[in-house]
Amino acid sequence: MNPSLSIGDRIESIRQTLREGVRLVAVSKFHSSEAIVEAYEAGHRLFGESRVQELVAKQEELSGICLDLNWHFIGPLQTNKVKYIAPFVQMIESVDSLRLLEEINKQALKCQRRIPVLLEVHIAEEDSKSGFAPDELHDVIEHIYRHHEEYEGVRLSGLMAMASYTEDRGQIEREFELVAQLFEQIKHGGSLVEPEAFCELSMGMSGDYDLAMAHGATLVRIGSAIFGDRDNKEL
Ligand SMILES: *Cc1c(COP(=O)(O)O)cnc(C)c1O
């Protein structure tokens, strides 16, 4: 992060590095609503948060001020908390179990919504990271396909992944490439009711989004390069 630039300038300089068709999710977790307003006033509209309580508080604070601000939920999501974000969230990128998908579907239908979702793929070395293993992913897609009339509350919009926490850029690239291959297999594999809706590949963060874009990312999730370091580095 360049500390001499404003939030708006940092977003602008990142924007200039984005490939065509790639959208920037500004990850504002642990940062203040003021920082979000600053980004919003600089013209940015798409933000990512990873904790329900924090997202709901920010939504309440900002919904009257930042009228067309869009939220993507990107963190671990407990089923009992889906109901708090279902009324307004624009996409849930971190669906890591069928049970969670079912709950999102149920809560979306209650709000008469259809929520775009991404299935999270586990590619990193760390066990701490969540998501479907690649072979599990095919089973889940198949399951949804066979029971699609029960999933009217969600729109299967693509995949999300986080690479390993490593300095080894070659390894990160191999992981992104694996996700890109899975994405293509699924998109063209005949097990999607709406293959045209399956169009998002969310991968890449501050340190590796260049590699993610080289492997076909359509959404990059960038936090610290925009907002600076977070006090709590856990998430
Ligand atoms: C925090 C977070 C990001 C952003 O990470 P930075 O390194 O700060 O850019 C991206 N994706 C997820 C899922 C996150 O939790």
The ligand as a MOL file (V3000), in Angstrom:
LIG
                    3D

  0  0  0     0  0            999 V3000
M  V30 BEGIN CTAB
M  V30 COUNTS 15 15 0 0 0
M  V30 BEGIN ATOM
M  V30 1 C -9.3510 -10.3500 3.8190 0
M  V30 2 C -9.7000 -11.0800 2.5980 0
M  V30 3 C -9.2750 -10.6230 1.3440 0
M  V30 4 C -8.3840 -9.4020 1.1490 0
M  V30 5 O -7.0760 -9.6560 1.5410 0
M  V30 6 P -5.9150 -8.5640 1.3540 0
M  V30 7 O -4.6800 -9.3590 1.4380 0
M  V30 8 O -6.0740 -7.5930 2.4560 0
M  V30 9 O -6.0990 -7.9350 0.0180 0
M  V30 10 C -9.6800 -11.3430 0.2370 0
M  V30 11 N -10.4690 -12.4330 0.3440 0
M  V30 12 C -10.9080 -12.8940 1.5210 0
M  V30 13 C -11.7730 -14.0930 1.5670 0
M  V30 14 C -10.5360 -12.2400 2.6910 0
M  V30 15 O -10.9730 -12.7110 3.8710 0
M  V30 END ATOM
M  V30 BEGIN BOND
M  V30 1 1 1 2
M  V30 2 1 2 3
M  V30 3 2 2 14
M  V30 4 1 3 4
M  V30 5 2 3 10
M  V30 6 1 4 5
M  V30 7 1 5 6
M  V30 8 2 6 7
M  V30 9 1 6 8
M  V30 10 1 6 9
M  V30 11 1 10 11
M  V30 12 2 11 12
M  V30 13 1 12 13
M  V30 14 1 12 14
M  V30 15 1 14 15
M  V30 END BOND
M  V30 END CTAB
M  END
